[in-house]
């Protein structure tokens, strides 16, 4: 479950300040993921990555990444399970109906352009 059995750890305050999600639960709900990134898959990329958002299981305290940043050469990439298009449960479905998702994508692209 997205909220009942976990907590989220937001790393790199400067990154999240531009995303407008850190501490803004009414926006976070509309894009909240239902899964995490597979650490084994990330390791197979053989590129260093920085975890910017961790899901912490409140039963086991296992930490797994939800959003990572990969810097390689002069570029960078963001890999995430955050759902800007919503569609889970009561989340607005599709970008057209999900203002929080549109705002997140716009902020993410702006962040990437400024890097």
ABEGO torsion letter per residue (X at the ends): XAAAABBBBBBGAAAAAAAGABGBAAAAAAABBABBBBAAAAAAAGBBBBBABBBBBAAAGBBBBABBBBBBEABBBBBBABBAAEGBEABBBEAAABAAAAAAAAAAAAAAAAX
